[in-house]
Amino acid sequence: MIFSYPGTPDGKQTSVTKGPCCGDIYDLMLAVCEPFVALLSESTRMSEKPEPRVHVDLPIRVFGMGADGRPFLNHAKARNISQHGAKISGLETHLRPGDVVAVQVGDKKARCKVVWVVEAGQAERIEVGVNLIEGQPCPWEKEMQKTEQAPASATRVAPSGDNKRKYLRHKVPFPIEIRDPDGVGSHMRTKAADISGRGCYVETMLPLPVGRVLSIHLWLDAQKVDTPAVVRSCDGGVGMGIEFTGLDEATQERLQKQIEAMAAEGETSGNANGAG
């Protein structure tokens, strides 16, 4: 038997095929209620305030590991920016959703995750949508501030679980030495892109695989400190996240204080240069 039930929000009749008694009641309730639930969900989505976006034509550099497994560096344009991401046009290298790339605007750099990819034709080449990785500073902050009515504040970062850490990461050029016990004579002297008392991120085109055990040498004031470490994240063509696994709490706190002092000194220097 067929039941026809009028009165759905779109004015259409809803038909339900008769089955067992309980099934009839359930199907009928579902048919009547489902359109209202859909309307309620749509109303909820419409009430959400969209994130402010700014249309720009901002020259940027994008680098990382392409879909072909090769490191790349492309000059491109950010066309649509927000505090948490952007649409990027003019890429020559094929990428895939989920890839991690680095974006540079002037001297500001941040790591992003690719969300979508579109072949945009000969003029725009490849377009991608990216979101800033949690904890990364917004590299186009100045461009966003130019259009905001509220007074500019300190550089914002993408919301992050990092901010719940006991030791916050700072973008300071902290010198470290990395030794790979599995690589004969393999070692690298470099500077961390960001660092805390618990670990750091090192930019490199050829990062080591996740789980690789390392030996890290760093300096606390004039004292050289050695600690075992392990690679926790690997972003091809961009860099790797390293956790210091052998520092006791007192040494972690000393390292964090030195990092914070360097960050404060860099901030003071930057403000002085800006005032000049």
Summary of the structure (lengths in Angstrom):
residues: 276
radius of gyration: 25.9
end to end distance: 84.5
largest distance: 87.8
contacts: 756
relative contact order: 0.10
helix: 24%
strand: 41%
